[in-house]
Amino acid sequence: MTVLTGLVALVIQGGWGWLQGELSDPPELMAYAPGLDGCTPRYHDAPLSELHEHPEKVYRSGVMIPTTELWPSINVTLQAKTSEAIAITGAKISVLSTRPLPERGAVVDGEGCGGGIDQRAFDIDLRTNPVSLKPTVERTAQGGVIRSRDFPFKVSSGDPEQFMFNVKHAAGDVRFAITLSWVSGGEPGSTRLDNGGRGYRVMALPKDLPRYSKSEASKGRRLP
């Protein structure tokens, strides 16, 4: 289950101003970003015996591991508090920490993935420096190519946007943040998404650790 991170609300720069004879605040950008989600394998800092004793860990915790077929995503919803449009001009990924892969614990495979929904999709490659962030490119069954649209985007109170940041690759044990850049009324600003200060954590697949299915790790017990 994903962990809901804080609602980020920043008052856009520019000060007080008169509008239609009334004093009004500058417009605000609201950003809602739950934690990482997906059906990827997960690393658990526990041996199989401990996972058997606490099967809730199998379903409700663990560090997500991007693979060739499966990767975790951060879904971000952006909306302005007023009808005045805010231009979202870009996004930047900042690596907060990098550690070696763990040498103990276990990897549990994901299962039961559902279908996705249409969003503004971008791919993150944490192996590069600086971190690569590019619009997602998908290939259709007929051999065609579908490329997600790139920045800029426009949001207002009646026209929100949903973004999906797919973590396609990681090197080591990484925590990162996303900073969105925007412009309103000619004034620039930024909004930082960092999972309540903890950063979003993913890791590459540890190759020397035991790997189990969810049913093996939880002794076949499925929680409600």
TAWOMO-V279517 format. One record per helix or strand of 2 or more residues. SS is the DSSP state (a for helix, b for strand). FROM is the first residue (numbers start at 1). LEN is the number of residues. If there is no record, write none. Layout:
[[SS | FROM | LEN] [SS | FROM | LEN]]
This chain:
[[b | 8 | 4] [b | 17 | 3] [b | 22 | 3] [b | 28 | 6] [b | 41 | 4] [a | 48 | 6] [a | 56 | 5] [b | 63 | 3] [b | 73 | 8] [b | 86 | 14] [b | 106 | 3] [b | 120 | 6] [b | 132 | 4] [b | 137 | 3] [b | 145 | 3] [b | 153 | 4] [b | 161 | 9] [b | 173 | 12] [b | 187 | 7] [b | 200 | 4] [b | 210 | 3] [a | 214 | 4]]
